[in-house]
Structure formats: C-alpha cells, structure tokens
Amino acid sequence: MDPLLLISILVFLGVLVVGWGVWSYTQSRQKVTDWSIRAKGQSLSQSASQKKEDQPSLKDQGMKLLERLGQVNKPKDQAVTTRLKASLASAGYRNPRAVVIFLGTRIFLAILFGLAFLVFGSEVTQGKDPMYFPIALIVAMAMGFYGPQLWLGNSISKRKERLVNGFPDALDLMVVCVEAGLGLDQAISRVGHEVKQGHPDLGEEFILLNLELRAGLSREQGLRNLVSRTDLDDIRSLVALLIQTDRFGTSIGQALRVHSDSMRLKRRLKAEERGAQLPVKLMIPLILFIFPALMVVIIGPGAISLFRNLMPAMGG
C-alpha cells in the first residue's frame, strides 16, 4: 500500500475518533447538567431562559462593540447628528442607538477592509510601484468607511418607493373610512392596521402617527412629523390638505375625495409620460444591438454571394 495513502487513512481515523470522543464527553456533561437541574426541582426551559438572560448573546456583544466605536466617531456638531438621525428614520431605523451603531459600523468596516487588504493585498501589489500599496490600503479603508453611507441612501430610496406604491391604496381606504362616518384619527388608525398587511412600511408610519396623536401630540404636529419621516411629495400634499381642512373646518371627506381624484389623474399623467419616453429610451439599444444584427441577416447572404461570384470573375 502507498505510504501516503496509509498516513491519510490513519489521520482521518484519528480525527474521527477524537471528534467522537469530544462529542460523547459534551453529551455526557449535558446529561449530568440536566439531571442536576431536575434534581433541584427546576424545569429545563426555565433554566435555559435564565441562562440566556444572564449571558448576553453574540449579537448583543457585537452591538456593544459598535456602540463603543460609534462614540469615538460621533460628531461634535449636533446638526450633523440630527441629519443622520433623520436619514436613519427615513430608512426605517428609529432605535435611539441607531446613530451610534451606524457610526460604529463605519469604523468597524474601515478597519476590517484595511486588515483584509493587509492580509490578502500583498499579492495584488506585488511587482508594482511601492506607492501603490498605501494608496490601495487607503482606498480599501475608504470603501469600508463610506460603504454604509451608500447603503443608507439605497435603503432610503427603496423605502420611499415602497411608500409611494402603497400610498394610493391607503388614500382610497382613508376616503372610504371618512365617508363611512369615522373621524380622522380613527380613520388613520384603521388605515394603518389595514394597509400594514400589504404595505408594512406605510402601515407602520400611520400606526406611529396614531400613537403620537393618542399620546397627546397635536394633529398638526403629528402630520408634520409624518412628512419629516417620509419626505415624499405625495404625503406632503396630503398633510397640507388635512392641516388646511382642520384649520378652516371644511368637510374632510369631500376634500379627501377631490385630492384622491387629483392624485389618480396625476398618476395617470405620469404613466403616460413614462410611456411617451419609451421610444426614445429604446432607440439606443435598437441602434447598438438590434440594427447591426438585422443588417447582417439582411445584407449578409447577398454580400457573401456577391463575393463568391465577383471575385473569381475579377481574378480572370
């Protein structure tokens, strides 16, 4: 037998035996622990939950680490922190620790990308200019530092798109609720719970608005907070309508009905505008990809036939 194959088999069997022994030992220790817990008159589920509360999870430890890093990177200007908090709220993150965790994530990724480049980047920069290595290291750390900012902008745009897609349904449902006899606060609460099934982000915003109103915040201020959280023109126009209606005492149902019709007309015009832009947008792929293929298919056989018949005649 080949000695190398024999050594490989023996190493495999040795690792298998050691692994089986470690597994048997841990199982026996677990059984002893379970019996000791039962002997004390406690249930296993209660002991597991108590142990989970006593020992923080890996996620909690990671969050604490990010918070410590975020405290180092926290800006001194309160206006910058306020803008960052508003951006995180627009993305759907309203936890009081979200700002610090976000800042800590930027530092953590910058350090992680820098260490990864130090470990794996030497082969990439081998044989190149010595100044290339520190520049590439700075670029890698900058990617880790500014990457969360790009992710935040992408999350905000996607959430706004989801809010815009669910807003027509919420507006129509609000019109139905108000015309059925519900007050504006009750209509907002009902719309929030109904819309949450199909559009969770929009339903969460309406539910949060209802909670602010129930907590004693004025209706005008609650609606303005909704605009600041979403930053959408459709919701801004609706809030302006509701504030004016509440201020002047006009019919809310009629105003919502007129606003719903105008929003429906606006969506129809926007769809027609996008449809009119379609031929212009299709011109570039038609010219670059489809037109050359058609030219080859149409002119190709004739050109080949002409080449075969004309070239022998010209050659005599």
N, C-alpha and C positions, 0 to 999 in steps of 0.2 A: 504493500500500500504506500501511496505517496505520503512522505512525512508531513508536508504542508497540509494535506487534507486531514491527516490524523490529528494534527495540532488544532486545526479549526474545529473538528468534531469535539475534541476534549474541552476546548474553550467554550463552545456552545453548551455542552452538558454542564460544565461548571457554573456558567452564568444561570442556567435553568435551575440547577439545584439551589444556588444561593438565593435566587428570586423566590423559589418556592418556600425556602426556609424563612425568609423575611416576611412573606405573606402569611405563613402559618403563625409566626410569632405575633404579628399585629392582630390577627383574628383571635388568637387566644387572649391577648391583652384586652381586646374589646369585649370579649365574653366575660372576663373577670370583672371589668368595669361595670358592665350591665348587671351582673349578679349582685355586685356591691350596692348599686343604686336601688335595685329591687329590695335588697335586704334592709335598706334604710326606710322603706315604705314610700318611695317616690316613683313616679312614672318616668319612662324613658323620654317621652315627648316634652314633659316639663323640664327635665334636666337638660335636654338639647336646646330648648328655647332659652333657658337661663344661661347656658354656656355661650350661646350666640350673643346674648346681651352683654355678657361680661367681656368677651373677646371681640373687638371690632373686626369687621371684615376687611378684606384686602381693598375693596372699593373705598371704604371709609379712610383707610390709611393713605390711599392714593390721593383722595380729596384733601386730606390734611397737608400732604406734601405740596400739592398745587397751591393751596391757600398760603403756605409759608413763602413759596416762591412769588406768589402774586403780591404779597405785602412788600416785597423788595421792589417789584416793578410798578407799584401803584403810583400814579402821577400825583404830584402835589397840587395841581390845578383842579379845583372842584368842578369846573365847567367840562373838562375832558372826561372826568368820571361820570358826570351826568349824561353826556352824549353817548358814552359807551353803554351805560345802563339803559338808555332809551333804545339803542340799537339792539341790545340783547332782548329787551322786552318786545321789540318788533319781530324778532326771530322766534319768540315764544318762550324765552327763558326769563322768568320773573323771580327766581330764587334770590334772596338778599346776598348770597355768597357767589352769585354768578359772575359778577365783575372781577372779583379776586381770583376765582378759579380760571376765568378766561385769561387774565394777565399771567397767572402762573403757568398755564398751558403753553403760552408763547415762549416763556423762558425755558420750560422743560423740553419742548420740541427743538428749540435752538441748540441746547446742549446735546440732545440726543442726535440730531443731524450732524453736529460737529464731531462727536465721538465716533459716529458711524463712518464719517469721511476719514477720520484719523486711522481707523482700523482698515477700511477697505479702499481708501482713496490713494494709497501709495502706489498700487499697481497701475492706476489710471494715469497718474502724473509721472510715471517712470519714463525717463528718457526725454523729458520736456524741460522747458525753461524753469529754473529754480523758483522764479517769482510766480509761477503758475500755481504752486501748491498753496501758499497763503491766500491768494485771491480766490481759488476754488473753495477753500475752507470757509472764507468769509461769505461767499455766495451760498454755500450749503447751510450755514447758520442763519443767514438772512431768509432763506426759504422756510426754515423751521419757525422763524420768528414771525414772519408776515403771512405764513400759510393759514393760521386760524382767522386772520382778518379777511382773507379771500373767502374762506369757508363761511364766515358770518355773513358777508354780503350775499353769497349764493343762497344761504338759508333764508335771509330776509326776502329776496326776490321770489323764491319758491313759495314761501308762506303768503306773500301778497297775491301771488297768482291763485293760490287755493282760496283765499278770501274773496277775490273777485269772482271766481267761478261759483261760489256758494251764495254770493250776495243777492242775485235775482230771486232765488227761492226764498231766502229769508225776508226779502221785501214783500213779496206776494203773500207770504204767510202772515206778516205783520198787518197787511191791509185787511186780510180776512178776519184776523183776531179783533182788530179795532172796529171794523164794521159789524162784527158779531156782538159788540157791547162791552168788550174788555177795555180797561183803562190802559194807558200807555205803559205803565210799569208792569202790569200783569201781562200785557202783550209781549214785552221784551223778555220776561221770564219764560213765557210759553214758547216763544220763537227760539230762545236759546236751548231749551231742552229738546225741542223737536228737530232743530237743524243739526244738533250735535251728532246724530246718528250718521248722517251723510256727509256733513262738513264739520269735523271736530274743531278745527281752528276757529271758525266763525261762531259756532255754538259756545265755545269757551269764552270768547270775547263778550257775547251777550250775557252769559251767566255771570261773568265778572262785573259787568255793568249793573246787573240786577243786584248783586251783592253790595256794591258800593251805594246804590240807592237805598237798600234796606239798612245799611249801616248809618244812614243819616246824611249822606252827601247830597248836595243839591242836584237836581236833574240836569241843569245846565253844565255844572262842573263835571258830572259823571259822563255826559255826552262828549265834552271836550277831552276828557281823559281817553275815551274810546278813539277819538280822532288821533290823538298823540301816540297811542299804542299801535294803530294800524297804518296811519299815514297813507290813506287811499282817498282819491278824489271822490269816488262814489259815496263812501261813508261820510266824507266831509260835507258833501252836498246834502245828504240825508240829515245829518246832525244840524246843519244850518237851518234846514226846513223845520225840524222839530223844535229848535230853540225859538224861532220866529213864531211858530204856531202857538207854543206855550206862552210866549210873551204877549202876543196880541189876542189870545183867546179865541182863535178861529177853530173850525172843525178839523180835527186831526185826521179823521177817516177820509174826508174829501181831499185834504192836502196830500195824504199818502197815495190816494188813488191817482191824482194828477202826476205826482212825482214818479209813480210806478209806470204810468204810460210814457212819460218823457224818457225814463231810463230804458224802457223797452225800445222806443224809437232810436235812442242813442246807440243801443247795441245793434239794432238792425243796420243803421248807417255805418257803424264800424265794421260789421261783417261785409257790407257792400264795398267799403273802401279796401278791405283786405282782398276781396275777390277781384277788384279792379287792378290791384298791384300784382296779381299773379302772372299775367302775361309778361310784364316787364322783368319779373324775377326769373321766369323760365327762359328768357332769351339767352342768358349766359350759358347755362348747361346745354341748351339746344345748339348753340354755335360751337361750343368746345367739344361736345361728346357725340351728339346725335347727328349733326350735319356732316362731319367728316365720315362717319360710318355710312350714311346714305350716299355720299359721293363715291366712296369706294365700291359700294354694292352696285350703283347705277353705272358709273363710268368704268369700273374695273374690268368687266368682261370685254367691253369694246376696246379698251386700251390694250389688253392682252392680245386680242385677235388682230388688231392693227399692227402691233409689234411683231407678231409671228409672220404676218403676210407681207409687211412692208420691208422689214429688214432684209430678208433673202433677196427681194427684188432690187433693193438699193445696193446690195453687195454684188450684183451681177449674176 
